[in-house]
Amino acid sequence: MNTDDLNFAYKVRHALNDKLDELPASTTDRLAQARKMALARKKAHVEVPLSVRVAKTELAAAGGGISGFFSQFSWLGRVSMVVPALALVIGMVGIYQYEQQERIADLAEIDAAVLSDELPLNAYLDHGFNAYLSQSE
């Protein structure tokens, strides 16, 4: 409970205690009888041992089933963490290499198109032509 809830509970208790003297005797008797009945129904307090033996230390979130399996094969637990990380690194390197090959192929295509075209040498000196080439990349 937060402090607002506690403050509200204290205010309600205080308001009820203020009006306690004004209650009729029959109501007070019924409340006392209901309290006695509730206490009679209450379960007896059972002593619980305070110390508990733990045979094996384990994380609470481990679940027991899977962690028990991996504890028998500790190398399998380590490998199960390394394999996905290694697959991720290999995938990232593969994507980088693919993108680089695509970029090289695009540049080679542009170079081949420029070299195979019959343009005068002055066209290569034109600033508009350079802008066209940079847009087509």
LONUMAR-816859 format. One record per residue (C-alpha): x, y, z; residue number from 1; residue in one letter. Coordinates in Angstrom, 3 decimals, padded with zeros to 6 digits. Example, Ala and Ser with C-alpha at 12.3 -4.5 7.8 and 13.67 -1.06 7.14 Angstrom:
2
+----------+----------+----------+-----+-----+
|        X |        Y |        Z |   n | res |
+----------+----------+----------+-----+-----+
|  012.300 | -004.500 |  007.800 |   1 |   A |
|  013.670 | -001.060 |  007.140 |   2 |   S |
+----------+----------+----------+-----+-----+
//
This chain:
137
+----------+----------+----------+-----+-----+
|        X |        Y |        Z |   n | res |
+----------+----------+----------+-----+-----+
|  000.000 |  000.000 |  000.000 |   1 |   M |
|  001.247 |  003.465 | -000.735 |   2 |   N |
|  001.076 |  006.418 |  001.649 |   3 |   T |
| -002.137 |  007.780 |  000.136 |   4 |   D |
| -003.922 |  004.474 |  000.797 |   5 |   D |
| -002.591 |  004.343 |  004.345 |   6 |   L |
| -003.674 |  007.920 |  005.047 |   7 |   N |
| -007.147 |  007.155 |  003.718 |   8 |   F |
| -007.385 |  004.025 |  005.885 |   9 |   A |
| -006.369 |  005.981 |  008.982 |  10 |   Y |
| -008.955 |  008.681 |  008.246 |  11 |   K |
| -011.707 |  006.082 |  007.792 |  12 |   V |
| -010.706 |  004.315 |  011.022 |  13 |   R |
| -010.656 |  007.629 |  012.902 |  14 |   H |
| -014.103 |  008.599 |  011.545 |  15 |   A |
| -015.544 |  005.219 |  012.545 |  16 |   L |
| -014.028 |  005.410 |  016.026 |  17 |   N |
| -015.459 |  008.912 |  016.538 |  18 |   D |
| -019.004 |  007.656 |  015.944 |  19 |   K |
| -018.504 |  004.440 |  017.953 |  20 |   L |
| -019.994 |  005.924 |  021.148 |  21 |   D |
| -023.158 |  006.968 |  019.286 |  22 |   E |
| -023.974 |  003.425 |  018.058 |  23 |   L |
| -026.965 |  001.710 |  019.667 |  24 |   P |
| -026.228 | -001.120 |  022.106 |  25 |   A |
| -027.847 | -003.736 |  019.851 |  26 |   S |
| -025.496 | -002.852 |  016.975 |  27 |   T |
| -022.467 | -002.973 |  019.264 |  28 |   T |
| -023.542 | -006.395 |  020.561 |  29 |   D |
| -024.010 | -007.752 |  017.001 |  30 |   R |
| -020.562 | -006.454 |  015.990 |  31 |   L |
| -018.968 | -008.050 |  019.068 |  32 |   A |
| -020.709 | -011.359 |  018.320 |  33 |   Q |
| -019.607 | -011.246 |  014.652 |  34 |   A |
| -016.021 | -010.604 |  015.766 |  35 |   R |
| -016.085 | -013.599 |  018.130 |  36 |   K |
| -017.426 | -015.829 |  015.330 |  37 |   M |
| -014.729 | -014.627 |  012.929 |  38 |   A |
| -011.999 | -015.289 |  015.492 |  39 |   L |
| -013.397 | -018.774 |  016.136 |  40 |   A |
| -013.249 | -019.591 |  012.412 |  41 |   R |
| -009.713 | -018.294 |  012.072 |  42 |   K |
| -007.179 | -021.038 |  011.479 |  43 |   K |
| -004.726 | -021.726 |  014.220 |  44 |   A |
| -001.299 | -020.207 |  013.746 |  45 |   H |
|  001.035 | -022.919 |  012.480 |  46 |   V |
|  004.710 | -022.718 |  013.332 |  47 |   E |
|  006.809 | -022.761 |  010.180 |  48 |   V |
|  010.478 | -023.709 |  010.373 |  49 |   P |
|  012.662 | -020.708 |  009.771 |  50 |   L |
|  015.570 | -022.540 |  008.165 |  51 |   S |
|  015.381 | -024.310 |  004.850 |  52 |   V |
|  018.072 | -026.509 |  003.358 |  53 |   R |
|  018.944 | -025.762 | -000.245 |  54 |   V |
|  020.570 | -028.660 | -002.023 |  55 |   A |
|  021.489 | -026.787 | -005.168 |  56 |   K |
|  021.744 | -023.081 | -005.902 |  57 |   T |
|  019.745 | -022.007 | -008.922 |  58 |   E |
|  018.258 | -018.820 | -010.247 |  59 |   L |
|  014.612 | -018.401 | -009.345 |  60 |   A |
|  013.661 | -017.501 | -012.918 |  61 |   A |
|  015.467 | -020.511 | -014.378 |  62 |   A |
|  012.415 | -022.745 | -014.119 |  63 |   G |
|  014.247 | -025.926 | -013.153 |  64 |   G |
|  013.396 | -027.942 | -016.276 |  65 |   G |
|  015.605 | -026.347 | -018.865 |  66 |   I |
|  018.242 | -025.148 | -016.431 |  67 |   S |
|  018.472 | -028.662 | -015.007 |  68 |   G |
|  019.138 | -029.956 | -018.504 |  69 |   F |
|  021.808 | -027.340 | -019.174 |  70 |   F |
|  023.442 | -027.870 | -015.781 |  71 |   S |
|  024.153 | -031.484 | -016.762 |  72 |   Q |
|  025.844 | -030.241 | -019.931 |  73 |   F |
|  027.476 | -026.983 | -018.906 |  74 |   S |
|  029.221 | -026.680 | -022.268 |  75 |   W |
|  025.813 | -026.863 | -023.953 |  76 |   L |
|  024.644 | -023.852 | -021.930 |  77 |   G |
|  027.654 | -021.833 | -023.058 |  78 |   R |
|  027.299 | -022.924 | -026.670 |  79 |   V |
|  023.624 | -021.992 | -026.658 |  80 |   S |
|  024.676 | -018.407 | -025.960 |  81 |   M |
|  027.589 | -018.286 | -028.414 |  82 |   V |
|  025.881 | -019.808 | -031.460 |  83 |   V |
|  023.171 | -017.107 | -031.875 |  84 |   P |
|  025.726 | -014.329 | -031.332 |  85 |   A |
|  028.044 | -015.877 | -033.913 |  86 |   L |
|  025.155 | -016.275 | -036.379 |  87 |   A |
|  024.280 | -012.607 | -035.889 |  88 |   L |
|  027.861 | -011.473 | -036.585 |  89 |   V |
|  028.127 | -013.677 | -039.669 |  90 |   I |
|  024.792 | -012.364 | -040.935 |  91 |   G |
|  025.853 | -008.744 | -040.464 |  92 |   M |
|  029.153 | -009.346 | -042.293 |  93 |   V |
|  027.264 | -011.079 | -045.110 |  94 |   G |
|  024.849 | -008.163 | -045.489 |  95 |   I |
|  027.746 | -005.685 | -045.538 |  96 |   Y |
|  029.582 | -007.681 | -048.221 |  97 |   Q |
|  026.407 | -007.966 | -050.325 |  98 |   Y |
|  025.768 | -004.219 | -050.148 |  99 |   E |
|  029.373 | -003.478 | -051.114 | 100 |   Q |
|  029.136 | -005.804 | -054.140 | 101 |   Q |
|  025.897 | -004.125 | -055.225 | 102 |   E |
|  027.523 | -000.684 | -054.956 | 103 |   R |
|  030.544 | -001.829 | -056.964 | 104 |   I |
|  028.290 | -003.338 | -059.639 | 105 |   A |
|  026.288 | -000.096 | -059.911 | 106 |   D |
|  029.444 |  001.994 | -060.291 | 107 |   L |
|  030.834 | -000.420 | -062.882 | 108 |   A |
|  027.592 | -000.177 | -064.856 | 109 |   E |
|  027.781 |  003.611 | -064.879 | 110 |   I |
|  031.444 |  003.536 | -065.893 | 111 |   D |
|  030.707 |  001.083 | -068.718 | 112 |   A |
|  027.817 |  003.226 | -069.952 | 113 |   A |
|  029.989 |  006.356 | -069.947 | 114 |   V |
|  032.916 |  004.635 | -071.663 | 115 |   L |
|  030.831 |  002.918 | -074.334 | 116 |   S |
|  028.965 |  006.100 | -075.275 | 117 |   D |
|  030.368 |  008.275 | -078.059 | 118 |   E |
|  030.669 |  011.627 | -076.377 | 119 |   L |
|  033.073 |  014.396 | -077.231 | 120 |   P |
|  035.719 |  015.144 | -074.622 | 121 |   L |
|  034.144 |  018.558 | -073.931 | 122 |   N |
|  031.043 |  016.827 | -072.541 | 123 |   A |
|  033.107 |  015.478 | -069.651 | 124 |   Y |
|  034.240 |  019.018 | -068.806 | 125 |   L |
|  030.662 |  020.320 | -068.639 | 126 |   D |
|  029.399 |  020.910 | -065.084 | 127 |   H |
|  025.844 |  019.925 | -066.028 | 128 |   G |
|  027.076 |  016.570 | -067.280 | 129 |   F |
|  028.876 |  015.963 | -063.967 | 130 |   N |
|  025.633 |  016.798 | -062.134 | 131 |   A |
|  023.775 |  014.329 | -064.357 | 132 |   Y |
|  026.320 |  011.620 | -063.574 | 133 |   L |
|  026.090 |  012.247 | -059.821 | 134 |   S |
|  022.261 |  012.060 | -059.973 | 135 |   Q |
|  022.316 |  008.801 | -061.877 | 136 |   S |
|  024.495 |  007.161 | -059.206 | 137 |   E |
+----------+----------+----------+-----+-----+
//
